[in-house]
Amino acid sequence: MEKGNLNSTSFSYKDYNEYGFRFNEQDYILAVKDEDFPDKNIILVLHRKGQMIEDIDEYDMGSKVFIVRDRNSPDILSLGERFYVNQLLKISSGNVVYNNGCEDNPNYPRVKTFHSNLSEIVNNEIIEIFEGKINEAKSSFDPKEAILKPLLSEKYMGFNNCFFITENSKTMKGPFVVKKKDSEEQFVIRKSEYMQFGEYNMNDNSFIAFSANDIERKIFIPGVNDLPSPNTIDFISDEDLLKEFEGKIKRSSNDYNIDILNSFIDFIQKNTTGISAAAHSKRNERLLTLIDAGKSEILSNIDFIKHLPEMKSVKDEINILSEKKMQLNAEISKLINQEEGLQQNIEKEKLEFENLRQDKENFKEQELANKKTILETEIAELEERKSNLSSIIDEKEKELSKQLDTIKDDIRWKQKSQKELEDAIQNLRREFANKQVEEQEKLKELIQHKKYFDFLSGRDLSTYNINDETQYLDLRINDEEVKYENYSSFRNQVLDIFARNNRKMEAHFLDNLLISVHQNTLTLLAGLPGTGKTSLAKLLVNTLASPEKIREVSVCRGWTSGKDLIGFFNPLTRRFTPSSTGVYSLLKQLDYECKNNFFSNSTFAYVILDEANLSPLEHYWSIFYNLTDSKVNEKNYFNLDLGGTEYINYTNNLRFIGTINYDQTTEELSPRVIDRANIIRLKPQDFNLDNLMYHDIKKVLLRYKDIQNFFELLDFKSEVNIAFDNEREKVFEDIKAQFKKLNIYVSPRVEISIKRYCSVAKNIMHEENKPLDYSIAQRLLPLINVQGTNSKQKLKDLQAMLPEEKFSISANILKDIISLGEEGEIYENQFNYFLTLSHA
């Protein structure tokens, strides 16, 4: 049988995973390590379930499996350390699942599984058929494929794993095991006792043929493949043949005379009983050849012959044996007579036994007839009772059915009433909220009119403060309103909301977005116009928070200070004048929650800075700079001095999400801003902005205390221990050293931020390298702004440290940076991260 034609069915992980399938020792996938990627991939051979085998469905699964490190089994060695190239292995636990990485890179395998799901083939579970030459005289074997020699050395030599050897395509010999290697590096073999030794004829059902790593291989699976009875063959080396001959001479030294040298040959023929005629002849020919080679030496040393003992007389022994034979014949005759007597007794006993058996059967038949009569009577009575019970059950069933219909009608009516009540409550809540807003607007208008009246009447305006008249809301979220039990439940709901609003994305991208936004005060979404930066920010914040905690600010060109974003204190009226952005009222709401200790059960506040770099961000946002590295506790909250007597206190529950473009109309981001922000680059995608409507966005409100738990915020914590694992630490240190060669300084703030990010991301992202990949792309690559051919070579060295199969996001961004610098026109030998935003 050949791979590709094993069965009419084929194996697909999709069919099995629908029923929660997991592999086991009787149901597994046979595979071989991939020679091109021995640390990451295995090549699929077949699927075995008991005595049934079938091909792999390559349309669903492809031909390879990607092997992922199992965080729950850190002590298990990696694929490269556990198995040898071309060694047969199996997936005998867990299962295989879809590999999301193949969507970013079509060269990746379509499915993946954990390291811990792989195991070795146990002794003789599968027997391999190696092609090569056998030297019987030396008991040695030389395989045809030299690449398989390491496998024979490591997994067969010194073990009981047996194998067959074929020197042509029609027959195979064995089974054999490997004892050692000789001085010529040939494998010394011997017969195995695992199954009958001999020469087997090969047919289509006696083996399975497949190709892996460009090697044609054959295997025999006991219980699956069929082998005919073998032809008996002999297998013995010259060394063992001489040892056998020597032993027989020593054990039978009285059987020959010193005067007859030819008795050596007669002795050899005499002691070959139990060997087939062909094997007997072949061994004698080989032995005669060996003796003839040493004949001259034997004849020259005649003293050897003289020391052999003379043959004893055997006539006396023959007479003694004859007497014993006569005695034995007499005893045999006596035993035969006894046997005849015993046979007669046996016949008599058989007759008596047959009579007893017949009587017993007649008695049993009568007894069974009586029992049958009794049982038939009981069955008739039970049938009658069953008929009566059926009538009662039918009546009871009808009665209960009517009651069930009545209950169902009541349930439907009550469900309808409940739905109407819920709708009415929701309408009342909306009307109440709208009424509050209308009343606040009327109150503001009344206060404004009162201000003008007081001014015209000469009243001191310094005694008037509009802020004292503002009413703030209690926006706490009850436990009953929370729709998620853990982070996974929350994340899946957000993904579903995004998908319904035409923004389908990978789970790891949403994880990155949520971690970046909530661990950093400022997050920037970068990309070409029309990539959906603003719509993504709106969709995110409107999913996570109520409208009262959201401000959308369109940054204008010419903003120079915080007064454009928040407002200013007027020294003439001695009161604070808010800007039109609404950020001031948002800060006052946070101040209100802080003073009343409402913040723990309330959502974060979010400010979207649309076109954030139309004006220098470091100017109008400067009031928040020092807060990016700070944390709060029970005694110290954030304090904003807005001038005069205006102070704002709030916890670390305000986040800014900015959208930036890069062209001649925008301002460059200063190093201070880049050092404090996560910069997430968005690729162009196809989606319809008309589908993004506020009232269509279902909310999954995220409380402050849940954000602390999910994203490990530093607030209200006395000690924080953040560190990489050893492998990630080395990769990060190597990359940081390469940045140092580029004269790019990686600040402690950036390093701590990356470690905090990876500490959270490694527990919620399934992909092993994604946390560090995102960190490099968002915190390190934006620092690149270098020139010259020397810098280009150093960037290419950095590119070699970020292989695309492990760091696809950062590798593609770095590739764009280098490519733009090599264009040879405006940007020749100028390598800048932000140039990729206008050429993405």
N, C-alpha and C positions, 0 to 999 in steps of 0.2 A: 504493500500500500504506500502511496505517496501523499505527502502533505498537499492539501488542496482537493483530494478525492477520498477522504477518510470515511465520510458518512453523508447521508442525504440532508442532515441537519447541520447547523453551525451555531457556535456559542456567541452570545452577545450579553454584555453586562447589563444592558438596559432591561432585557427580559427578566433577569434574575433579581435585579435591585428593586423591582416593583413589589416583590414579596419579602423584602428584608433579608435576601440571601447572603450567606457568609461561607467562604470556602472551608474545607476540612481535609483530613488525610485521605478520605475516600473520594473527594470531589475537589480537584485542583487544576491549575493551569501549568503545563510544562513549558519551560523557557530556558534561554541561554543568554548570558551577558552580552551586551552590545560592545563589540571591539572598538568602535569609534567613540563611544561615550561610556566607558566601563564603570564610571562612578555614578551615572545617572539613569541609564536606560537598560532594559532587558528586551530581547527579541522573543516574540510569542511563537510557540511551536504547535501546541494542540491543547484541547481541553479533555480531561479524563474524569468520568464519573463511574466508579466501580469498574465493570468490565466493558463499558462503552466509551468510545473515543469519538471526537468530532473536531472539525476544523474551527479556527477562530473567524468570526464574522469581521473581516477587515474593513467593511463599509462602515460599521459602527465603531470599531475599536482601533483600526489601523493595524500595523504590524509590530508596534513596540509599546512598552509601558514606561512611564516616567516614575522614578522612585523618589519618594519624599521622605525627609527625616521625620521620625515620629517623636514629638516632644514628650509623650507619655512613656517612651522607652529609651531614655538617653544613654543607657549602658550598652545597647545593641550597636555593634560596629556598622560602619557604612557599607554600601554595596561593594565598593572597591576593596575593602579590607576583609570582607567575609568570604568572597567567592573568587575563583580563578576564571580567567577568560576561557570560554568554550566549555565550562563546567555546566552540566545539567542541573537545574534547580527548579523549584516550584513555588507558586503562590498558593499556600495551603491554609491560610487563615485570613480573616477580614474580608475585604472585597476590593473591587476596582471601581473608580468613579470618574466622572468627566473631568478633564484637565482644562481649567479656564485659560491657562497660559497659551494654549494652542490658538486662541483667537487673536492674540497679539503677535504670535510668531507661528506661521503655518508649519514650520519645520519641527515644532515640538510634538511629542506623542499626544494622541487624542485622549488617552486615559492615564490615570496615575494610581499609585497605591503606596502604602507605607513600607519602610525598611523591615519593620517587625513582622510583616505578613509573609516574608520570604523564608524558605527553609531548604536544606539540602535533600537530595534523593537518598533514602536509606539504602543499606546494603542490598544489592541485587533486586531492588524494586523495579529498576529498569536496567537491562543489560545491553551495553553498546557493542556494535559490530565494527571492529577496526580493520581497515585494509592494510596489508603489508606482507612482508616475507618472513617465513619461519625457517630457522636452521635447527633441525632436530638434533644433529650431532652435538651442538652446543646448548640446546634448549634455549635459544634466544629468539627475539622478535624485533624486527625493525619496521615501525609504522611508515606507511607511504606519506602521510601528511606530517612533516616535521613540526608544524605548529602545534600538534597535539602531544608532543613529547613532554612538555611541562605538566600537562594535565595527567598523563600516566604516572609521572614521577611523584606528583603531590597527592593525588586522590586514589591511586591504585597500588603503588609500590608499598608493601608492608601491610596492606589491608586485605580483607576477604572479598572485596568487590571483584566480581568475575566478568569476563568479556569473551566474545567470540572473535576469531580471526578468519578473514576471507582473502584468498589469493587469487580468486577469480569471481565472476558474477553468478556462478551456479551453485557453489558449495561453500560451507564454512565449517571450521573445526573448533572444538572446545567443549566445555568452557575452560578458560585459563585464568590464573592469577599471576601477578608480578611478584617475584621474590626480591630481586635486587637488580643492579646494573653491573655488567662486566667491565673489564678494562677497556673495551672498545666502545663503551657507552651504549651497548645494546641491552635491551631489557631481558633478563633471565626469567623464564616463565616455567610454570608447572601445572599439572592437571588440577582442576577444581572438583570438589566433591559435591558442589551445589546441585548438579543434575548429571544425568548420564553422559559420560564423555564419549566423543566419536566425531564422525564426519556427517553433517546434516545437509540434505539437499535444500536449496533455497527456492521458495516460490513467493507469489505476491502476498500471501497471508502470513508469512513467517517473519516479516520485519516491516518497519515504517521508515520511509526515506524522507529526508528533509534537508534543506540548505540553510546554513546560518554562518554569518561572517565569511561568506564566499567559500565555505567548505561543505562538500557533499557528505552527509552522514547517515548511518543506519542504526536503528535501535530495535531490540526485541523486548516486548512488555509481557511478562508472565501473566496468564489469565486473559490476555487480549489477543496476542498472536498465537498461531498454531505451528508446532514443529513436528515433522514426521519422525519416526524412530530412526536413530542414527545407524550408520555403518560403523562397526567396531574397528578401531584402528589402534596401533600401538604408538606410544610416544615416550622415548627414553633417550637420554644423552649418552655420549661415549663414556663419559666419566662414570655415570651410574651403571652402565652395562658392565664395565670392567669390575666395579665394586661388587656387583651381583655375582659375577663369575668367580671372583676371589673368595667370596663368602661360601659358595657352594663347594669349592675345593676344600676349604678348611673344615666344613661340616662333614665331608664324605671322604676323608683321606685314606680309608681302608678299602676303597672300591677300585684301586688301580695298582699295578705292579711297576716297580722301578725299571724293569727291563723293556717295558713297552711304552714308548712316548706317544704312540698313536692313540692310547686310551684317553688322552686329553679330549680328542675330538668326539670319541664315543661317549665320554662323560657329558659333554655339552649337549649332545643330542638326547641323552637319557634324561636330563634335567630340564627339558623344555615343555613338560606336560602342563596343560592348562593354558597354553598359548596357541592361537589359531595357526593353521598351516602357513598362511602368508606371513604372519608376524614371526613365526618360528624360523622360517627360511631367511627372512630379512635380518633377524638378529644374528643367526649363525654366520651369514655372509659378512656382516659387520664385525663380528667377533673374530672370525677367521682372518679377516684383513688385519685386525689389531694384533693377533697372535703372530701372523706371518711377518709383520713389521718387526717383531721382537724375537723372531726365531733364531737368528744368528747369535744373539746375545745369550739365549737360553742354552743353545748347544755348546757355546764356548765355556759356559759355567756348568760343567757336568756334575760338580760337587752338589749342586742344588738337587739333582735327580737322585744321588746316592742317599740323601737324607730323608727321602720319602719312605714311609713304612711299607713292608712287604704285605701283599694280600694274604689274608688268613684262609685257612681251609673252610669251605662252606658245606662239605658233604655231611658232616655231623649235624649241622644246623638243618639241612634238608630232611634228614631222618627224623629229627625231633619235631619238625613242622608237620611231617606226614602223620606221625602218631597223634599229634594234636588235631589234625584234620579228621581222622577217624573218630576220635572222641566227640568232636563237634557234630559230626554227621549223626551219631547215635542220639545225641541230645536233641538235634533237630527233629528226628523221627518221633521221639517221645513228645515233643511240643506239638507236632502236627496232630497226633492222636488226641491230645488234650483239647486242641482247637476244635476238632470234629465233635467231641462231646459237648463242649460249650455251645457250639452252633445249634445242636439239637435242643438244648435247654432254652436257648434264645427263641427258637421257633415256637416252642410250647408256651413260653411266657407271652409271646406276641398274640397267640390265639386267645389266651385268657383275657388279655387286655382289650382285644377287639370286642369280646362278648360284654365286658363291663361297660365299655364306651357306648355300645348300642343300647343297653338298659338305661344308662344315664340320659341319653338323648330322648328316649321315649318319655321318661319322667319329666324332663324339662318341657317338652312339648305340651303335656297335659297341664302343667303348672302355668305356662304362658297363656294357654287357652282360657283358664279360669281368670287370670289377671285381666286379659283383654275384655272379658264380659263385664267385669267390675268397672273398668275404665270407660267403656262405652256408655254404661249407665250414668256415670259421673259427668261425662261430656254432654250427654243429652240434657241433664239438669242445668249445667253451666250455660248451655246454649239458650235455654229458656230464660234464665236469669239475665243473660246478655241482652236478649230481645226486650225484656221489661226495662232494663236500665237504659237502653238506647232511646226508648220513648221518653223516659224522664229527662235524659240529657238533652234531647231535642227541644223539649218544652222549656227547660232551664236556659238553654242557649238562646232561644228566641227572646225570652224575657231579658237576659243580660245584654243582648244585642240592642234592644230598644233603649235600655238604660245607658249603654255606651253612646248611642247616637245622641241622646239628650245631653250627656256630659260633653261630647264633642261640640254640639251647638253652643253650649254655655261657654266653653273655652274660646271658641271663635269669637263670640260676642264680647267676652271680656278682653281678648287680645285686641280686638278692634277698638274697644273703649280705651284700653291702655295706650294704644297708638295715638288716638285722638287727643288724650290727655297730654302725652309727651309732646305732640306737635303744638298744642296750646301753650304748654309751659315754655317751649323754645320760642314761640312767637312773643309771649309776654316778656321773656328775658331780652329778646332783641329790641322790642318796643321800649322796655325800661332803659336799656343801654342808650338807644337813640334819644330817648327823652332826656336822659342825663346830659348827653352831649349838647342837645338843643338848649337845655336850661343853662349849661355852663357858658355857651356862646351868648345867650341873652344876658347872663350875668356880666360877662366881660364887656358886652356892648353898653350895658347900664353903667358899669364902673367907668368906662371910657367917657361916656357922656357926663358922668358926675365929675370926672377930672376936669373936663373943659369948663363945666359950670363953676367948679371951685376956682379955676384959674381966672375966669372973668370976674368972679366976685371978690378976688384978692386973697383967697385962702392960701395958707402955706402948703405948697405941694410936697414938702419934705415929710409931712405927716401922713401922706397917702402912699400905700404900698399895695400894688395889684396882687403881689404874691400872697398876701395874707388872705385874699378872697378866694384863692383857687382851692377846689376840692379834689383830693386824690383818692384813688380807688383801692379797695382791698382785693388784690388779684390772686390771693392764695388758692392753691389747688388741693382739693380734698383727695384722700386716698381712693375714694370711690370713682373719681374722675380719671385716675391713672389707668391707661390701657395696655401697659407693658409690665412684664414680670422681671425681665432682665435685659441686658444689652442686646442680645440676639433678637429677642422679640421686638424690641424697639426698632432696631436697624431694619428688620424685615418689613415692618409697617411703613417706614419711611421710604424704602425701596419701592414698595407697592404704590405709594402716593406719587412718587416721582414718575413711575412708569405710566400711571393713569394720566399724568400731565405731560406726556410726550418727552420725558427725560429718563430713558432707560440707561442704566450704568452698572458697571461691575461693583460688587459688594465692597471690594478693597478700596475703590475710589471714594465711595461714600464714607467708609471708615476713616480714610485719610482726611476728607473734608471736615468731618465732625471733630476729629482729634485736633486738627490744625486750628480750627476756629475757636475751640473752647480752651485749649492750652495757651493760646497767644491772644493778647489784647487786640492785635491788628493782623488781619489776613488779607492778602491781595490776590485777586483773580486776574490773570494776565492772558492776553491773546489778541488775535485780530478782531476788528469790529465785526459783529454779527455772529460770534461764536457762542453767544448765550451767556455771557458773564453776569450781566445784570439780572436776567430772568432766573438764572440758577440761584443767585443770592436771594432774590425775592421769594422763590419757591421754598428755599431752605428755611429762612427766618419765619415765614408765614406758616410753615408746618410746625415749628418748635415753640412759637410764642403767640400770645394774644395781640391784637392790633395796638392796644395801649402801650405795649413794650417795644414797638418797632418804629423807627424813623427812616425814611428814604430821603437822602440829601443829594441833590444835584450840585456838585461842586462847580463854582464859576471861576472863570479866569480872572485873576487880579486879587484873589483872597490873600491877605497878608498876615493875619493874626487870628487868635481865637475868637475875637469879637464877630468875625464873619460866620463862624460855625456855631457859637453859643450865644453871644451878645456882649454887652459891656455895662459897666457901672457908670451912670451919668452923674458927674459931680454937681451939676446945676440943680437937678431934682433930688440928688442924693438917694437914688434907687437904681435897681438893675433893669436894663432894657434888653429883653430877649431878641435874638435874631429870628428871621422867618423860618429857620430850619426845623424848629420844634425840639431841638436837642436839649434846650434849657428845661422845658417842661418834663422831658424824659428823665433828666438828672434829678429834678425835684421829686418825681415819683419814686426814684430809687432812694432818695434821702428820706422820704416818708416811710418806705418799707424798712429801711435800716433803723430808724428811730423807734418803730413799732415792732421790730424783730419779726417782720413778715417774710424776709428774703429767702429763708430756707425752703419754704413750700411754694415759692413763686418762681416764675420762669426767668431766664436771663433777659436783659435788654439788648437789642441789636440795632446798630446804626449802619445803613448801607451808604457808602460814599461813592456815588456814581461818577465815573471819570475823575477818580481821586487825584490824578496828577495833572489836571488842567492848571492847577496852582501848586506851588511848592508845599508838599505835604508836611515837611518839617517846620513850616511857619504856622499854618492855621491849626495843626494838630499838636503843637509843641506842649500844650498844657498836660497832655497825657503821657509824655515821654517817660518820666520818672516812674510812672505807675506800672510800666510793662515788666519791670524786674522786681516788683514788690508783691508782698502777700499780706493778708489781713488775719487778725485773730480776734479773740473775744474783747480785747481792750483797745485795739487800734484798727480803725477802718480807714479807707482812702478819704483824703480831704482835699477838695478843690477850692482854692482861693480865687474867686471870680472878681475880686476887687471890692473896695469899700467894706461894707458889712455882710457881703454875700458869700457864704460858705456852703459847700455841698459835702455831705458825708454819705458814703455808700460802700458796700462790700464789693468784692471782685466779681461782679456779675454784669459787667457792661462789655460788649464786644463790637469791634468795628470790622466790617467787611468792605474792602475797597475794590473797585474795578479799574484797571489801568490799560491804556493803549500806549504805543510807542511810535510817535511820528513827530513832524515838525511843529505840531500844535501843542505838544505836551511838554511837561517839565521832567528832567531826569530825577530819579530817586537818589537822594543823598545816601552815603554809606551808613549814616545813623539810622535811616529808615530801613535799609536793607538788612542791617544787623538785628533789627527788632521784629521783622515780619516774616511770616511764611508766604512765599510767592508760588502760587499754584498755576501752572500753565495749562490752558484749555485748548484742545484740538478742535478744529471746525467739525461740526456735526450737523446732520439733517434733522431738523425738528421745526414745528410750527408754533410760532410765538402766540398765535391766536388762541391756542388751547390753554394758555396760562392765564387763568382768571382767578381773582382772589376768592370768590365765593365757591369755586370748584375745589379749593385746596382743603383736604381733610386734615385736621390738626392732631398731632401727637405731642401734647404739651410736655416739655422736659423741665423738671424742677431743679433748683439749685443743688439740693442734696443728692439728686440722682447724677447730675453732672460731675459733682465731686467724686462720687463712687465710680462712675464709668471711666472718667478720664484722669483720675488721680491728681486733682488740683492740689497745690501746696498750701492753700489757705486752711487755717485752724489746725495745722499739724506742727508738732514740735520738732520731729526728726524726719528726714527724708533720705533714703538710701537709693541712689540711682546709679546703675552701672550696666555696661555691656556684658554679654557672655564673652568668653575668651576668644572665640572665633570672630565675632563682630568687632571686638576691641582691636584685634590685629588689623582687620580690613580698614577700620576707621583711622587708625594711627598711620597706616601706609598712605592713605589718601591725604590725610592732613600733612604728612611729610612732603607729598608731591605738591600740594598747594604752597608750602613754604618755599619750594624751589621756584615757584612762579611769583614769589614775593607777594603772596596773598595771605593776609593775617586772618586766621580763624579765631575769633574772640572766645573767651570763656562763656560768654552769654550764648553764643551759637552752639558750642559744644554741649553745654548743659541742656539746652533746648532739644537737641538731637537725641540725647540719652533719655530725656523725659518722654519724648515722642515714641522711641523704640520700646521703652519699658511698657507702655500701654499697648502699642500696636502689635507686639509679638503675641499677645494673649487673645486678640480678636481677629487678626488677619490669618487666613489659612496658609497663604504663600510664605515660605520661609524667608525669602530675601526682600519682600516688598517693603517692610518698615524702613530698612536702611536705604533702599532704593528711593523711596519718597523723600526721606530726610536729605539725601545728597542732592536730589533734584530741586528741592524747595529752599534749602538753607545754605548749601555750599556753592552750587553752580551759579546762582545770581551774583556771587562775589567776583566772577571772572570778568575782568576788563584789562586785557594785556595786549601788547603789540610785539612784532618782530618775529623773525624766523626761529630764533631760539625758543621763544614762547610757544610757537606752533609745535615744535618737537616735544616739548614738555607736556603740552596738551595731548599729543598722541600717546605719550607714555601713560598719561592718566587714563586715556581711552582704553589702553590695553589692560588696565587694572579694573575696568568696569565691563566685563563681558556681557554681551547683549542677552545671552540666555539666562543670566542671573539678575542683571540690573537693566531691564529693558527701557524703563522710563528715563533714568539719568543718562544711559548710553545714547539714546536717540537725541536728547537735548544737546549733549556734548558733541555728537556727530554734526548737528546743525550749526553749532558755534564754530567748529573747525571748517566746515564746508563754506560758510559765509565769509570767513577770513581768507579763504583760498580763491575767492572768485576773481580777484585780480583787477577789480575796477575801483569803486569808491572805498570798499572796506578791505583793500589788500593788506594782509598781515595784521588786521585789527580784529581781535577776538573778544566779543562782548556778548554776554547773555541776552541783553535786552534787544540786540539787533534781530534775534530770532523771533521776537514778537511781531515784527513787521514783515517777516518772510516765512512764517510758520507754514 
